[in-house]
């Protein structure tokens, strides 16, 4: 039989006691007792929502607020304009298509700049490349309430 010191035998006993105490403590945590709310990793829920939105073919913008916005924008140019329901839905479809394409290209630009977060500067640079805004940072139309 190999020789062992008395201190090593004592420390082995302490390790077993510590493991048992740790197991008992983890079993009585308040989160384990209540069942706890599931904590997802960052981005997991966002990816799930994106997949769900892609499966359904419905529009992302709500219909009534978009129609109010479109009607108020047209009133600047002409009063008493009537719209067909299909015309407003076509405008909404085009607006959402533009926004999706803008964000897709902005994400490519974001990756090119070695960033992990989309910042307003990326969208501005993209619109500048597309010639939608001039170099001054101000859009071609009046959006004084929005700062670039």
Secondary structure, DSSP 8 states (H G I E B T S, - for coil): -----HHHHHHHHHHHHHHHHHHHHHHT-HHHHH-------TTHHHHHHHHHHHHS---SS-HHHHHHHHHHHHHTT-SS----HHHHHHHHHHHHHHHHHHHHHHHHHHHHTT-SS--HHHHHHHHHHTTSB-TTS-BSS--TTS--
